[in-house]
Amino acid sequence: MIRRRAETPSKVTLPITPMLDMTFQLLFFFIVNFRPADLEGQMDLALPSENITQAHKEKDVSKEASPEKDPLMDLKSDLTVRVSTQLGENAQGGISAISVQGLEGKPEPVADLAGLRKYLEAKRATLSNQEAIKVQGDSKLRMKYVFRVMDVCRQAGFANVSFVPPDDLGR
């Protein structure tokens, strides 16, 4: 009969105190150095006032309180900024031409974004709706250029900038 010795327990120990110290040092480092990004694309939104209450039953709805109004009436503008890009295989999606079209229908070319701002500032005083403008870009135009044109319109004093679908959308 062979006798085996009782196995001795392992003498490996984990030093928990230094690990906790290191964990808290790392946590402190990341908390101190954390810099959240600025808000991107902040939009002003309007919520209904507190005076407007929701009707839960049909009999609570006031018929004279809701006049028939065209929702697109507020979006009417006297000017449309048309932004074109080079179409083709090697097109990068940048701006190749800018023109401004009024209600009379004749587009007037503008050299660049700085020229667009000067033109819009001068033209804005003669408009019936001085707050609204429309932007129409080609379907191949990159969105960053559309947003640049939109920013120029806002800098020129137009508060309501809306978009028009491209003419070449079906191509």
KOLNU-34227 format. One record per residue: residue number from 0; residue in one letter; chain; x, z, y of N, C-alpha, C, O in turn. Coordinates in Angstrom, 3 decimals. Atoms other than C-alpha are relative to their C-alpha. Layout:
BEGIN
     n   res   chain         nx         nz         ny        cax        caz        cay         cx         cz         cy         ox         oz         oy
   NUM     A       A          X          Z          Y          X          Z          Y          X          Z          Y          X          Z          Y
...
This chain:
BEGIN
     n   res   chain         nx         nz         ny        cax        caz        cay         cx         cz         cy         ox         oz         oy
     0     M       A      0.791      0.000     -1.159      0.000      0.000      0.000      0.859      0.000      1.258      1.766      0.808      1.453
     1     I       A     -0.781      0.133     -1.223      1.284     -1.097      3.312     -0.790      0.664      1.114     -1.974      0.414      1.339
     2     R       A      0.630     -0.678     -1.136      0.575      1.075      6.215      0.357     -0.708      1.294      1.508     -1.056      1.560
     3     R       A     -0.249      0.610     -1.311      0.183     -0.426      9.574     -0.010      1.092      1.054     -0.723      2.093      0.981
     4     R       A     -0.014     -0.942     -1.101      1.000      1.352     12.676     -1.162     -0.302      0.940     -1.592     -1.447      1.082
     5     A       A      1.062      0.194     -0.992     -1.693      1.865     15.214      0.599     -0.753      1.184      1.669     -0.417      1.694
     6     E       A     -0.509      0.816     -1.111     -1.322     -0.744     17.929     -0.052      0.812      1.282     -1.022      1.507      1.586
     7     T       A     -0.067     -0.728     -1.263     -0.221      0.672     21.199     -0.689     -0.829      1.083     -0.552     -2.052      1.117
     8     P       A      0.690      0.740     -1.056     -2.323     -0.242     24.203      1.009     -0.670      0.940      2.139     -0.211      1.109
     9     S       A     -0.848      0.760     -0.910     -0.917     -2.760     26.649      0.273      0.824      1.246     -0.599      1.535      1.746
    10     K       A     -0.403     -0.782     -1.163      0.970     -1.260     29.541     -0.115     -0.814      1.304      0.435     -0.418      2.331
    11     V       A      0.150      0.830     -1.195     -0.014     -4.046     31.995     -1.042      0.644      0.910     -2.162      0.930      0.488
    12     T       A      0.928     -0.562     -0.982     -1.598     -2.620     35.132     -0.024     -0.933      1.217      0.987     -1.517      1.606
    13     L       A      0.154      0.828     -1.196     -2.925     -4.489     38.103     -0.003      0.907      1.223     -0.827      1.815      1.328
    14     P       A     -0.010     -0.819     -1.222     -2.007     -3.008     41.458     -1.113     -0.473      0.941     -0.969     -1.494      1.613
    15     I       A      1.179      0.414     -0.753     -5.387     -3.165     43.195      0.141      0.244      1.504     -0.427     -0.507      2.297
    16     T       A     -0.125     -0.336     -1.423     -4.391     -1.573     46.524      0.677     -1.110      0.797      0.168     -1.486      1.853
    17     P       A     -0.595      1.104     -0.784     -1.977     -4.333     47.635     -0.889     -1.250      0.053     -0.878     -1.979      1.044
    18     M       A      0.897      1.158     -0.018     -4.526     -6.985     46.642     -1.116      0.193      1.027     -1.484     -0.751      1.727
    19     L       A      1.016     -0.270     -1.008     -7.193     -5.317     48.769      0.572     -0.129      1.407     -0.074     -0.682      2.297
    20     D       A     -0.633      0.123     -1.310     -4.787     -5.061     51.681      0.162     -1.472      0.390     -0.153     -1.860      1.515
    21     M       A     -0.200      1.426     -0.284     -3.939     -8.763     51.431     -1.340     -0.700      0.263     -1.425     -1.565      1.135
    22     T       A      1.318      0.599     -0.200     -7.629     -9.695     51.154     -0.523      0.295      1.396     -1.024     -0.612      2.062
    23     F       A      0.474     -0.352     -1.326     -8.527     -7.832     54.330      0.838     -0.642      1.096      0.310     -0.989      2.153
    24     Q       A     -0.839      0.694     -0.984     -5.552     -9.330     56.175     -0.407     -1.473      0.125     -0.470     -2.014      1.229
    25     L       A      0.451      1.393     -0.041     -6.685    -12.834     55.207     -1.359     -0.115      0.685     -1.575     -1.018      1.492
    26     L       A      1.310      0.004     -0.627    -10.266    -12.043     56.199      0.121      0.160      1.513     -0.530     -0.559      2.271
    27     F       A     -0.206     -0.204     -1.433     -9.108    -10.739     59.583      0.598     -1.246      0.647      0.182     -1.629      1.740
    28     F       A     -0.627      1.222     -0.523     -6.920    -13.842     60.102     -1.036     -1.099      0.222     -1.045     -1.728      1.280
    29     F       A      0.983      1.071     -0.130     -9.816    -16.255     59.473     -1.092      0.336      1.014     -1.596     -0.560      1.691
    30     I       A      0.999     -0.381     -0.999    -12.273    -14.286     61.599      0.551     -0.192      1.409     -0.152     -0.697      2.284
    31     V       A     -0.602      0.119     -1.327     -9.878    -14.201     64.561      0.204     -1.462      0.381      0.013     -1.821      1.543
    32     N       A     -0.317      1.400     -0.301     -8.978    -17.904     64.306     -1.178     -0.955     -0.140     -0.998     -2.162      0.018
    33     F       A      1.165      0.872      0.159    -12.496    -19.242     63.723     -0.493     -0.469      1.361     -0.791      0.344      2.236
    34     R       A      0.507      0.603     -1.228    -13.580    -21.618     66.485     -1.124     -0.961     -0.377     -0.848     -2.059     -0.859
    35     P       A      1.101      0.917      0.354    -17.065    -23.113     65.961      0.005     -1.217      0.916      0.395     -1.128      2.080
    36     A       A      0.047      1.244     -0.766    -17.542    -26.705     67.111     -1.109      0.077      1.050     -2.106      0.778      0.877
    37     D       A      1.027      0.073     -1.032    -19.478    -27.437     70.280     -1.217     -0.724     -0.558     -1.130     -1.449     -1.549
    38     L       A      1.221      0.671      0.418    -23.050    -28.623     69.959      0.135     -1.492      0.244      0.581     -1.915      1.311
    39     E       A     -0.043      1.443     -0.138    -23.254    -32.348     69.360     -1.424     -0.516      0.132     -2.308     -0.133     -0.634
    40     G       A      1.302      0.644     -0.132    -26.192    -34.373     70.593     -1.126      0.959      0.309     -2.206      0.846     -0.272
    41     Q       A      1.053     -0.935     -0.352    -28.147    -31.534     72.158     -1.120     -0.754      0.700     -0.870     -1.522      1.630
    42     M       A      1.148      0.701     -0.558    -31.626    -32.776     72.981     -0.963      1.003      0.625     -1.213      2.077      0.077
    43     D       A      1.012     -0.824     -0.651    -34.128    -31.322     75.404     -1.347     -0.305     -0.631     -1.775     -1.458     -0.687
    44     L       A      1.302      0.163      0.634    -37.436    -30.751     73.669     -1.031      0.817      0.766     -0.708      1.863      1.329
    45     A       A      1.075     -0.715     -0.679    -40.749    -29.684     75.133     -1.031      0.432     -1.032     -1.586     -0.398     -1.753
    46     L       A      1.015     -0.543      0.907    -43.041    -27.435     73.128     -1.313      0.143      0.763     -1.301      0.220      1.991
    47     P       A      1.278     -0.199     -0.686    -46.756    -27.057     73.880     -0.042      1.360      0.685      0.576      2.320      0.223
    48     S       A      0.089     -1.269     -0.716    -47.616    -24.358     76.376     -0.845      0.992     -0.801     -1.542      0.619     -1.745
    49     E       A      0.746     -1.041      0.711    -49.127    -21.080     75.256     -1.502     -0.105      0.259     -2.301      0.434     -0.507
    50     N       A      1.428      0.132     -0.337    -52.447    -22.010     76.929     -0.721     -0.930     -0.966     -1.937     -0.834     -1.127
    51     I       A      0.611      0.943      0.936    -53.045    -24.776     74.386     -0.106      0.688     -1.357      0.897      1.107     -1.935
    52     T       A      0.198     -0.629      1.305    -54.556    -23.353     71.237     -0.480     -1.043     -0.993     -1.080     -2.050     -0.617
    53     Q       A      0.389      0.932      1.052    -55.161    -25.081     67.956     -1.427      0.305     -0.449     -1.786      1.459     -0.683
    54     A       A      1.372     -0.169      0.467    -58.748    -25.640     66.928      0.008      0.024     -1.528      0.557     -0.875     -2.166
    55     H       A      0.030     -0.123      1.454    -59.376    -24.469     63.371     -1.223     -0.685     -0.613     -1.226     -1.025     -1.796
    56     K       A      1.209      0.652      0.494    -62.837    -26.004     63.075     -0.336     -1.156      0.920      0.048     -1.160      2.090
    57     E       A      0.335      1.189     -0.782    -64.222    -29.324     64.252     -0.899      0.327      1.185     -0.816     -0.336      2.219
    58     K       A      0.897     -0.333     -1.102    -66.875    -27.657     66.409      0.750      0.631      1.175      0.234      0.667      2.292
    59     D       A     -0.789     -0.605     -1.071    -64.097    -25.913     68.404      0.733     -1.027      0.854      1.286     -0.678      1.897
    60     V       A     -0.725      1.035     -0.727    -62.625    -29.235     69.561     -0.829     -0.447      1.188     -1.992     -0.820      1.031
    61     S       A      0.682      0.425     -1.214    -63.561    -30.072     73.126      0.190     -1.504      0.161      1.321     -1.989      0.190
    62     K       A     -0.058      1.457     -0.101    -64.397    -33.757     73.489      0.534     -0.449      1.349      1.248     -1.450      1.420
    63     E       A     -0.448      0.431     -1.319    -63.741    -33.923     77.235      1.429      0.439      0.303      2.013     -0.023      1.283
    64     A       A     -1.359     -0.476     -0.256    -60.381    -32.133     76.985      1.053     -1.022     -0.399      2.190     -0.934      0.066
    65     S       A     -0.991      0.980      0.437    -58.676    -35.095     75.309     -0.372     -1.385      0.506     -1.077     -2.122     -0.183
    66     P       A      0.330      1.324     -0.522    -58.917    -38.170     77.530      0.750     -1.072     -0.782      1.838     -0.841     -1.309
    67     E       A     -0.637      1.124      0.685    -58.141    -41.539     76.004      1.144     -0.490      0.867      0.926     -1.024      1.954
    68     K       A     -1.177      0.397     -0.757    -54.592    -42.240     77.139      0.950     -0.724     -0.942      1.159     -0.306     -2.081
    69     D       A     -0.958      0.763      0.793    -52.128    -44.794     75.888      1.308      0.782     -0.054      1.895      1.043      0.996
    70     P       A     -1.242     -0.780      0.064    -49.095    -42.843     74.575      1.207     -0.792      0.466      2.217     -0.197      0.841
    71     L       A     -1.134      0.805     -0.455    -46.828    -45.761     75.483      0.009     -0.166      1.513      0.933     -0.766      2.062
    72     M       A      0.080      0.148     -1.447    -47.912    -45.552     79.120      1.188      0.677      0.680      1.710      0.163      1.670
    73     D       A     -1.122     -0.711     -0.601    -45.174    -43.020     79.879      1.324     -0.724     -0.237      2.296     -0.468      0.473
    74     L       A     -1.245      0.665      0.352    -42.549    -45.301     78.314      0.205     -1.316      0.741      1.222     -1.979      0.537
    75     K       A     -0.138      1.257     -0.715    -43.136    -48.264     80.616      1.157      0.109      0.983      1.302      1.105      1.692
    76     S       A     -1.136      0.015     -0.913    -40.027    -49.211     82.539      0.116     -1.380      0.627     -0.365     -2.374      0.083
    77     D       A     -0.171      1.254     -0.725    -39.098    -51.881     85.035      1.243     -0.756     -0.454      1.333     -1.968     -0.259
    78     L       A     -1.273      0.626      0.386    -35.630    -52.566     83.595      0.263      0.152     -1.489     -0.113      1.149     -2.105
    79     T       A     -0.477     -0.053      1.377    -34.233    -53.375     80.163      1.459     -0.420      0.002      1.796     -1.508      0.469
    80     V       A     -1.415      0.318      0.115    -30.497    -53.255     79.532      0.215     -0.639     -1.364     -0.050     -0.020     -2.395
    81     R       A     -0.260      0.720      1.246    -29.543    -55.852     76.918      1.499      0.013     -0.266      2.299     -0.377      0.584
    82     V       A     -1.408     -0.090      0.375    -26.268    -55.291     75.073      0.223     -0.914     -1.188     -0.447     -0.791     -2.213
    83     S       A     -0.280      0.970      1.061    -24.821    -58.092     72.969      1.355      0.278     -0.617      2.248      0.837      0.020
    84     T       A     -1.270     -0.113      0.707    -22.062    -58.103     70.393      0.339     -1.353     -0.585     -0.504     -2.246     -0.665
    85     Q       A     -0.407      1.246      0.641    -20.070    -60.837     68.762     -0.494      0.021     -1.429     -0.171      0.924     -2.201
    86     L       A      0.515      0.089      1.355    -21.859    -61.904     65.637      0.913     -0.898     -0.814      1.401     -1.914     -0.318
    87     G       A     -0.862      0.785      0.874    -19.859    -63.219     62.720      0.715      0.899     -0.980      0.496      2.110     -1.012
    88     E       A     -0.689     -0.759      1.046    -17.585    -62.175     59.883      1.030      0.957      0.572      1.204      2.054      0.043
    89     N       A     -1.067     -0.826     -0.557    -14.798    -60.781     62.083     -0.466      0.894      1.134      0.362      1.471      1.838
    90     A       A      0.529     -0.807     -1.104    -17.070    -58.954     64.511      0.250      1.480     -0.269      0.054      1.969     -1.381
    91     Q       A     -0.276     -1.432      0.114    -16.109    -55.344     65.169     -1.187      0.853      0.430     -1.154      2.077      0.301
    92     G       A      1.175     -0.757     -0.423    -19.510    -54.371     66.527      0.110      0.557      1.390     -0.670      1.435      1.758
    93     G       A     -0.171     -0.473     -1.368    -18.265    -53.829     70.097     -0.849     -0.790      0.974     -1.529     -1.745      0.600
    94     I       A      0.792      0.650     -1.044    -19.856    -54.853     73.372      0.706     -1.276      0.437      1.886     -1.255      0.785
    95     S       A     -0.560      1.253     -0.504    -19.323    -58.493     74.293     -0.668     -0.426      1.301     -0.043     -1.114      2.109
    96     A       A      0.695      0.353     -1.243    -21.926    -58.886     77.059     -1.087      1.024      0.295     -1.731      1.552     -0.612
    97     I       A      1.046     -0.908     -0.456    -24.251    -56.687     79.102     -0.799     -0.739      1.064     -0.227     -1.365      1.956
    98     S       A      0.858      0.572     -1.034    -27.216    -57.924     81.104     -1.180      0.931      0.223     -1.561      1.704     -0.657
    99     V       A      1.149     -0.828     -0.356    -30.116    -56.254     82.882     -1.151     -0.939      0.324     -1.024     -1.854      1.138
   100     Q       A      1.172      0.843     -0.183    -33.562    -57.786     82.731     -1.110      0.815      0.645     -1.461      1.894      0.168
   101     G       A      1.095     -0.664     -0.694    -36.311    -56.830     85.150     -1.339     -0.525     -0.482     -1.416     -1.258     -1.468
   102     L       A      1.338      0.442      0.361    -40.035    -57.416     85.009     -0.191     -1.498      0.214     -1.028     -2.119     -0.440
   103     E       A      0.114      1.431     -0.253    -39.560    -60.928     86.395      0.558     -0.830     -1.140      0.284     -2.028     -1.212
   104     G       A     -0.438      0.669      1.218    -37.790    -61.828     83.146      1.338     -0.686      0.069      1.786     -1.213     -0.949
   105     K       A     -1.293      0.669     -0.103    -34.486    -63.211     84.458      1.109      1.029     -0.213      1.236      1.960      0.583
   106     P       A     -1.087     -0.960      0.212    -31.470    -61.369     82.960      1.158     -0.253      0.968      1.545     -1.394      1.222
   107     E       A     -1.151      0.073     -0.896    -28.628    -60.606     85.350      1.202      0.588     -0.717      1.161      1.751     -1.118
   108     P       A     -1.168     -0.512      0.724    -25.168    -60.288     83.732      0.755      1.059      0.800      0.811      1.023      2.030
   109     V       A     -0.807     -1.066     -0.576    -23.031    -57.224     84.367      1.342     -0.020     -0.725      1.390     -0.264     -1.930
   110     A       A     -1.342      0.160      0.565    -19.258    -57.149     83.801      0.317      1.041     -1.083      0.709      0.682     -2.193
   111     D       A     -0.372     -1.062      0.943    -18.737    -53.775     82.096     -0.868      1.225      0.263     -1.829      1.155      1.030
   112     L       A      0.818     -1.204     -0.139    -20.083    -50.214     81.858      0.057      0.576      1.413     -0.943      1.092      1.912
   113     A       A     -0.101     -0.492     -1.379    -18.762    -49.231     85.297     -0.860     -0.864      0.925     -1.539     -0.349      1.814
   114     G       A      0.844      0.898     -0.794    -20.431    -52.302     86.800     -1.477      0.227     -0.277     -2.307      0.107      0.624
   115     L       A      1.388     -0.299      0.349    -23.624    -51.450     84.934     -0.490      1.221      0.760     -1.611      1.230      1.269
   116     R       A      0.405     -1.218     -0.709    -23.689    -47.986     86.484     -0.240     -0.289      1.478     -1.238      0.158      2.043
   117     K       A      0.175      0.339     -1.424    -23.209    -49.349     90.007     -1.268     -0.829      0.203     -2.021     -0.597      1.149
   118     Y       A      1.183      0.847     -0.112    -25.892    -51.986     89.438     -1.281      0.822     -0.143     -2.226      0.653      0.628
   119     L       A      1.195     -0.813      0.233    -28.391    -49.461     88.071     -0.260      0.969      1.148     -1.412      1.181      1.524
   120     E       A      0.176     -0.916     -1.128    -27.773    -46.986     90.908     -0.576     -0.733      1.203     -1.433     -0.196      1.905
   121     A       A      0.509      0.774     -1.130    -28.390    -49.724     93.485     -1.429     -0.476     -0.248     -2.251     -0.479      0.669
   122     K       A      1.310      0.567      0.336    -31.427    -51.167     91.676     -1.076      1.082     -0.136     -2.258      0.798      0.054
   123     R       A      0.944     -1.077      0.293    -33.055    -47.785     90.925     -0.910      0.310      1.180     -2.075      0.654      0.985
   124     A       A      0.803     -0.334     -1.183    -34.258    -47.256     94.500     -1.166     -0.963      0.182     -2.158     -0.604      0.816
   125     T       A      1.048      1.002     -0.202    -36.379    -50.425     94.348     -1.036     -0.001     -1.115     -1.979     -0.791     -1.059
   126     L       A      0.890      0.018      1.167    -38.172    -49.608     91.074     -1.236      0.856      0.219     -1.201      1.833      0.967
   127     S       A      1.215     -0.811     -0.066    -41.720    -48.314     90.701      0.123      1.225     -0.904     -0.353      2.300     -0.538
   128     N       A     -0.254     -1.127      0.901    -40.721    -46.096     87.734      1.498      0.260      0.012      2.257     -0.409     -0.690
   129     Q       A     -1.426     -0.275     -0.187    -37.376    -44.589     88.731      0.571      0.926     -1.058      1.748      1.280     -0.992
   130     E       A     -0.468     -0.926      1.029    -37.133    -42.342     85.686      0.240     -0.666     -1.349      0.986     -0.131     -2.169
   131     A       A     -0.037      0.597      1.337    -37.472    -44.762     82.750      0.775     -1.307     -0.001      0.725     -2.092      0.946
   132     I       A     -0.740      1.242      0.232    -35.237    -47.517     81.418      0.049     -0.223     -1.502     -0.008      0.729     -2.280
   133     K       A     -0.080      0.334      1.421    -35.001    -49.342     78.088      1.349     -0.617     -0.299      1.930     -1.308      0.538
   134     V       A     -1.265      0.563      0.464    -31.889    -50.265     76.116     -0.285     -0.803     -1.257     -0.926     -0.316     -2.189
   135     Q       A      0.170      0.863      1.167    -31.860    -53.172     73.676      1.367     -0.534     -0.401      2.047     -1.185      0.391
   136     G       A     -1.268      0.485      0.510    -28.832    -53.910     71.535     -0.213     -0.936     -1.172     -1.273     -0.933     -1.797
   137     D       A      0.062      0.853      1.184    -28.085    -56.505     68.882     -0.023      0.863     -1.251      0.375      2.028     -1.216
   138     S       A      0.077     -0.781      1.238    -28.646    -55.426     65.298      1.385      0.305     -0.565      1.527      1.253     -1.337
   139     K       A     -1.366     -0.240      0.487    -24.880    -55.650     64.604      0.805      0.906      0.923      1.954      1.229      0.620
   140     L       A     -0.695     -0.854     -0.959    -23.959    -53.479     67.597      0.116      1.412     -0.561     -0.859      1.982     -1.051
   141     R       A     -0.205     -1.362      0.507    -22.440    -50.154     66.607     -0.680      1.016      0.909     -0.769      0.838      2.124
   142     M       A      0.787     -0.990     -0.732    -24.378    -47.091     67.626      0.812      0.704      1.082      0.243      1.108      2.096
   143     K       A     -0.780     -0.695     -1.020    -21.483    -45.531     69.548     -0.026     -0.761      1.321      0.032     -0.150      2.388
   144     Y       A      0.078      0.786     -1.222    -21.674    -48.418     72.030     -1.392      0.085      0.614     -1.532      0.059      1.837
   145     V       A      1.359     -0.193     -0.517    -25.442    -48.041     72.334     -0.081      1.340      0.723     -0.699      1.441      1.783
   146     F       A      0.012     -1.315     -0.638    -24.916    -44.364     73.127      0.808      0.001      1.297      0.452      0.702      2.244
   147     R       A     -0.749      0.100     -1.250    -22.288    -45.232     75.726     -0.854     -0.628      1.096     -0.844     -0.163      2.236
   148     V       A      0.895      0.628     -0.975    -24.769    -47.532     77.459     -1.090      0.985      0.405     -1.457      1.053      1.579
   149     M       A      1.018     -0.999     -0.291    -27.393    -44.792     77.206      0.549      1.065      0.952     -0.152      1.494      1.868
   150     D       A     -0.618     -0.984     -0.889    -24.976    -42.314     78.838      0.153     -0.551      1.414     -0.065      0.167      2.390
   151     V       A     -0.133      0.621     -1.323    -24.317    -44.753     81.685     -1.356     -0.033      0.700     -1.434      0.206      1.905
   152     C       A      1.347      0.004     -0.588    -28.081    -45.081     82.233     -0.382      1.384      0.503     -0.976      1.517      1.573
   153     R       A      0.291     -1.374     -0.432    -28.419    -41.303     82.407      0.826      0.374      1.231      0.326      1.039      2.139
   154     Q       A     -0.847     -0.290     -1.160    -25.472    -41.071     84.828     -0.510     -0.717      1.247     -0.294     -0.246      2.363
   155     A       A      0.563      0.741     -1.134    -27.216    -43.658     87.028     -1.294      0.633      0.513     -1.825      0.194      1.533
   156     G       A      1.160     -0.727     -0.485    -30.184    -41.281     87.344     -1.270     -0.174     -0.804     -2.304      0.381     -0.433
   157     F       A      1.190      0.212      0.822    -32.603    -42.420     84.629     -0.110      1.136     -1.012      0.796      1.336     -1.821
   158     A       A      0.182     -1.146      0.898    -33.986    -39.404     82.760     -0.565     -0.423     -1.350     -0.238      0.181     -2.372
   159     N       A      0.644      0.444      1.237    -36.045    -41.308     80.155      0.616     -1.320     -0.440      0.331     -2.376      0.125
   160     V       A     -0.635      1.202      0.541    -33.949    -43.749     78.161     -0.619     -0.243     -1.373     -0.514      0.595     -2.268
   161     S       A      0.618      0.331      1.283    -35.831    -45.475     75.348      0.661     -1.247     -0.572      1.392     -1.952      0.123
   162     F       A     -0.630      1.109      0.690    -34.804    -48.091     72.826     -1.027     -1.067     -0.347     -2.189     -0.770     -0.626
   163     V       A      0.825      1.149      0.350    -36.202    -51.554     72.154      0.612     -0.602     -1.257      1.836     -0.693     -1.346
   164     P       A     -0.581      0.610      1.199    -35.814    -53.181     68.723      0.732     -1.290      0.347      0.323     -2.015      1.255
   165     P       A     -0.781      1.198     -0.290    -33.224    -55.956     68.643     -0.792     -1.285     -0.267     -1.660     -1.329     -1.139
   166     D       A      0.638      1.298      0.205    -34.330    -59.584     68.945      0.397     -0.609     -1.343     -0.401     -1.300     -1.977
   167     D       A     -0.510      0.603      1.223    -32.185    -60.535     65.949     -0.145      0.938     -1.202      0.666      0.889     -2.127
   168     L       A      0.179     -0.983      1.071    -33.521    -57.777     63.686     -0.261     -0.653     -1.342      0.175     -0.128     -2.366
   169     G       A      0.346      0.644      1.267    -34.821    -60.199     61.044      1.076     -0.903     -0.551      0.914     -1.443     -1.645
   170     R       A     -1.042      0.919      0.469    -31.599    -62.207     60.747      0.861      0.608     -1.062      1.782     -0.042     -1.556
